[in-house]
Amino acid sequence: MNKGNVLPTQLFNQMAITFRSGTNQDKYKLQQLGLKSYGQFKTVLTEENWNKMHNFLIAEDSYTDLLERSKCFVCESGSDLIGMAYLVPNGNPTEIFRKEWSYIRMVGADPDFTGNGIGKKLVQLCINHAKETNEKIVALHTSEFMNSARYIYENLGFREEKELEEMFGKKYWLYLLAI
């Protein structure tokens, strides 16, 4: 099985992990990781808003679409995926992101591995790929209940551009990084 572009194994707190490109063969594991990593937010959302997020996370199309139009990076420990991030290239506008921007989606890490630098490394891989592919702007959005993610983004040079309309009943902000 082709594991995608495997990067050197690293030790994070004495744990051997590998960062590599995600593939279609990872789709089920990505879905499970999405549920686990974003599941930690169930307690900060209303039941209705959690159900909306949950429906997105369990939809196979969510991952199929992202894998088709983005560069996926994953982190694994043994055969388990413990982190993911997607860099969508420019030319894929949404209500939030302009067509000339690339943007990062669904940065997630298994909560059992929080504090190991996985999210930061995945975002850095997205930034590096954006530079390699001559992107000019990397955008992302994040929420008031994702404080650790906001800290990572700001420390990597992302700057808050504006507050967005509420999603899932919570505040969200648009962040940009000029490459």
C-alpha positions in Angstrom: 0.0 0.0 0.0 1.3 3.4 -0.9 1.5 5.5 2.2 1.9 8.8 0.4 4.9 11.1 0.9 6.3 9.7 4.1 8.2 12.2 6.2 10.9 11.1 8.7 9.5 9.5 11.8 9.9 11.8 14.8 9.8 11.3 18.5 7.2 13.4 20.3 7.4 12.8 24.1 9.0 9.4 23.5 6.3 8.5 21.0 7.2 7.5 17.4 5.0 9.2 15.0 5.1 9.7 11.2 3.7 12.6 9.1 2.7 11.8 5.6 0.3 12.6 2.8 -3.2 11.3 3.3 -4.8 9.2 0.6 -8.2 7.8 -0.3 -7.3 4.6 1.5 -7.3 6.7 4.7 -10.9 7.9 4.3 -12.5 5.7 7.0 -9.7 6.5 9.4 -10.0 10.2 8.7 -13.7 10.0 9.4 -13.1 8.3 12.7 -10.4 10.8 13.6 -12.7 13.7 12.7 -15.4 12.3 15.0 -12.9 11.8 17.8 -11.0 15.1 17.5 -14.0 17.3 17.0 -16.1 15.2 19.4 -14.4 17.0 22.3 -16.5 20.1 21.4 -19.9 18.3 21.9 -20.1 19.7 25.4 -19.7 23.4 24.3 -22.3 23.2 21.6 -26.1 23.0 21.9 -27.5 19.6 21.0 -28.9 21.1 17.7 -25.5 22.5 16.7 -23.6 19.4 17.8 -25.9 17.4 15.6 -25.1 19.7 12.6 -21.4 19.3 13.2 -21.7 15.6 13.8 -23.6 15.1 10.5 -20.8 16.8 8.7 -18.2 14.7 10.5 -19.9 11.4 9.7 -20.7 12.2 6.0 -18.4 10.2 3.8 -18.8 12.9 1.2 -17.1 15.4 3.5 -13.8 13.4 3.4 -14.2 12.4 -0.3 -14.6 16.0 -1.3 -11.6 17.2 0.8 -9.4 14.4 -0.5 -10.3 15.1 -4.1 -9.6 18.9 -4.0 -6.9 19.3 -1.4 -3.5 18.1 -0.1 -4.1 16.0 3.0 -1.5 15.6 5.7 -1.8 13.0 8.4 0.0 12.0 11.5 0.1 8.4 12.5 1.3 6.3 15.4 1.6 2.7 14.4 -1.4 2.0 12.2 -3.6 4.7 13.9 -4.2 8.2 12.5 -3.8 10.7 15.2 -3.8 14.0 13.3 -5.0 15.5 10.0 -5.1 18.7 8.1 -6.1 19.6 4.6 -4.7 22.4 2.4 -7.2 23.4 -0.3 -5.5 25.2 -3.2 -6.6 28.5 -4.6 -9.4 28.3 -7.2 -11.9 26.7 -4.7 -13.9 29.6 -3.3 -16.5 29.3 -0.6 -18.8 31.8 1.2 -15.8 32.4 3.5 -12.7 31.9 1.3 -11.9 33.9 -1.8 -10.9 32.1 -5.0 -7.4 33.5 -5.0 -6.7 32.0 -1.5 -5.6 28.6 -0.5 -7.1 27.6 2.8 -6.6 25.1 5.6 -9.5 22.9 6.7 -10.2 20.3 9.4 -7.1 20.5 11.5 -7.7 17.8 14.1 -5.7 15.7 16.5 -6.7 12.8 18.6 -7.4 14.3 22.1 -5.4 11.4 23.6 -2.3 13.0 22.0 -3.0 16.6 22.8 0.1 18.6 23.7 2.5 16.7 21.4 2.8 19.4 18.8 0.9 17.5 16.2 -1.5 20.3 15.2 1.3 22.7 14.9 3.4 20.4 12.7 0.3 19.6 10.4 -0.3 23.4 10.0 3.4 23.9 9.2 3.2 21.2 6.6 0.2 22.9 5.0 2.2 26.2 5.0 5.2 24.5 3.5 3.1 22.9 0.7 1.5 26.3 0.0 5.0 27.8 -0.4 6.1 25.0 -2.7 3.0 25.4 -4.9 3.4 29.2 -5.0 0.2 30.1 -3.1 0.1 33.8 -2.0 -2.4 33.6 0.9 -3.3 30.8 3.2 -6.6 31.3 5.0 -8.4 29.4 7.7 -11.3 29.9 10.1 -11.5 29.0 13.7 -13.8 29.4 16.6 -14.0 30.7 20.2 -14.1 27.2 21.5 -10.8 26.3 19.7 -8.5 28.4 21.8 -5.5 26.0 21.5 -5.8 26.1 17.7 -6.0 29.9 17.7 -2.8 30.0 19.7 -1.0 27.7 17.2 -2.2 29.8 14.2 -1.2 33.1 15.7 2.2 31.7 16.7 2.8 30.6 13.1 2.1 34.1 11.8 -1.6 34.0 10.9 -3.4 37.2 11.6 -7.1 37.7 12.5 -8.7 39.3 9.5 -12.3 39.6 10.6 -15.1 38.1 12.7 -17.4 35.9 10.7 -21.0 35.2 11.1 -21.7 32.7 13.8 -21.5 29.0 13.0 -22.8 26.3 15.3 -24.0 29.1 17.5 -20.4 30.3 18.2 -18.1 33.1 17.2 -15.7 32.4 14.3 -12.9 34.4 12.9 -11.1 34.4 9.5 -7.3 34.3 9.7 -4.8 35.0 6.9 -1.2 34.3 6.3 0.7 36.0 3.5 3.3 33.7 1.9 
